[in-house]
Each structure stands twice: as structure tokens, then as C-alpha cells.
């Protein structure tokens, strides 16, 4: 039985507004540590540190 469907198997890419040699334009970040207050940064650092220490303590157990 012949293979007779009409669509092609080419890869379709979305159109880019920049050339192939240039990088993608910057996108607005939905979240940035630079926009956090100092106390929020310290709280985030403490939370990440506590989580990493929890991983270390569980791994040593």
C-alpha cells in the first residue's frame, strides 16, 4: 500500500525578528532578585541555605 498523505515532514519554525547570527532580544523578567528588598533577599538566602543544610544532614544520616 503506497504512502499517500499530503502533508510534508519539514520542520516549521516560527518567524524571528532578528537575524540568525544575532542573539535573541532580551525578554522582561517576571521575577528578579535585583528588585527584591534587602530583607527579602536575606530571607531568601536563609531559606536556600536551610534547604541545602537539610539535604546535607539527610544525606549524612
C-alpha positions as CSV (number, residue, x, y, z in Angstrom):
1,X,0.0,0.0,0.0
2,X,1.6,3.3,-1.0
3,X,2.2,6.1,1.5
4,X,-0.1,8.8,0.1
5,X,-0.8,11.5,2.7
6,X,-0.3,15.1,1.5
7,X,1.4,16.9,4.4
8,X,5.1,17.4,4.3
9,X,7.6,16.4,7.1
10,X,9.6,19.6,7.0
11,X,10.3,21.3,10.3
12,X,8.4,24.5,10.6
13,X,10.0,27.3,12.7
14,X,8.3,30.4,14.0
15,X,9.4,33.7,12.4
16,X,12.2,35.5,14.1
17,X,12.6,39.3,14.1
18,X,16.4,39.1,14.3
19,X,19.0,37.7,12.0
20,X,20.3,34.1,12.5
21,X,23.7,35.4,13.7
22,X,22.4,37.7,16.4
23,X,21.1,36.6,19.8
24,X,17.5,36.7,20.9
25,X,16.4,40.1,22.1
26,X,16.1,40.5,25.9
27,X,12.8,39.5,27.4
28,X,11.3,41.2,30.5
29,X,12.0,39.0,33.6
30,X,8.9,38.1,35.5
31,X,11.0,37.9,38.7
32,X,14.3,39.4,39.6
33,X,16.4,39.2,42.8
34,X,17.6,42.7,42.0
35,X,14.1,44.1,42.6
36,X,13.8,42.4,46.0
37,X,14.3,44.4,49.2
38,X,17.3,43.7,51.3
39,X,15.3,41.9,53.9
40,X,13.6,39.7,51.3
41,X,17.0,38.8,49.8
42,X,18.3,37.9,53.2
43,X,15.2,35.8,53.9
44,X,15.6,34.0,50.5
45,X,19.2,33.4,51.2
46,X,18.4,31.9,54.6
47,X,15.7,29.7,53.2
48,X,18.0,28.4,50.4
49,X,20.8,27.8,53.0
50,X,18.4,26.0,55.3
51,X,17.2,23.8,52.5
52,X,20.8,22.9,51.4
53,X,21.7,22.1,55.0
54,X,18.7,19.9,55.3
55,X,19.9,18.0,52.2
56,X,23.3,17.6,53.7
57,X,22.0,16.4,57.1
58,X,19.6,13.9,55.4
59,X,22.5,12.6,53.2
60,X,24.8,12.2,56.3
61,X,22.1,10.3,58.2
